[in-house]
Amino acid sequence: MKDHPSGKSPFPPEKFTLRRELLAARRALSPESRTAAARALSRSALALPELAGARTVAAYVSVGAEPGTRELLDALRAAGKRVLLPLLLPDNDLDWAAYEGPGSLAETAHPGKMRLLEPAGPPLGPDAVTGADAVLLPGLAVDRRGMRLGRGGGSYDRVLARLERAGAHPALVVLLYDEEVVARVPEEPHDHPVQAVATPSGVVRF
């Protein structure tokens, strides 16, 4: 976690504590559990009308112990959807490129961060996300109000702010494990509520 210029944590302490607990729980999942969860998560997400009716879906490639998205990406593409995937920029903002199948992903090293799988096609620009009908968001938890707890990097806060500035209103859906839908997460002024959460056991709407 980066230090704040004032010497204080850039995040409320309750966010830091909750993130640490949720990440530890993810790391404790067995590979078999993660594989089964990814398969069930794909089924849950594909049942969402917001995805069924979408022409363009902005998604992401899961990393580490995140709920797996690879099966979902291929299913969306097989259903005729245009799938956009993020390219991490040096300032933590996101560019986007089209997903053209598993062979179109390249492992990319970013200083100080884990290696990511990113689309190898031409970048479309950070504003490409404003043309999506649905945006799949990573996160660590969502509460019963639809408030999302991210990992703290700020990349998707910028995406959500960009959508708002553009007057774009895609469906916002977070992909989580079942136990990550919680009673309440700490909220800050820049946080945006989402419309739904897809988990391995089904969908929760707000």
Number of C-alpha atoms within 10 A of each C-alpha: 9 11 10 10 8 7 8 11 13 14 16 12 12 12 18 16 11 16 19 13 12 15 14 12 13 17 13 11 11 10 11 9 10 18 14 13 21 25 17 19 26 25 19 19 25 16 13 16 10 20 20 14 11 18 17 22 26 26 24 24 19 16 14 11 16 19 26 25 22 17 16 21 25 17 15 22 16 11 12 11 18 17 24 24 26 25 23 16 12 9 8 13 17 20 19 25 22 22 24 18 14 13 9 13 17 14 11 15 12 12 8 6 7 11 14 18 20 22 26 18 14 9 15 15 13 18 14 17 28 21 17 21 19 24 28 23 20 22 19 25 27 26 19 14 15 24 21 26 23 20 17 17 12 12 17 18 16 16 20 22 14 16 19 13 10 12 10 15 15 21 18 20 27 25 29 24 21 18 11 19 20 14 10 15 20 16 15 11 5 9 15 17 16 21 17 21 29 26 25 20 13 16 18 17 12 12
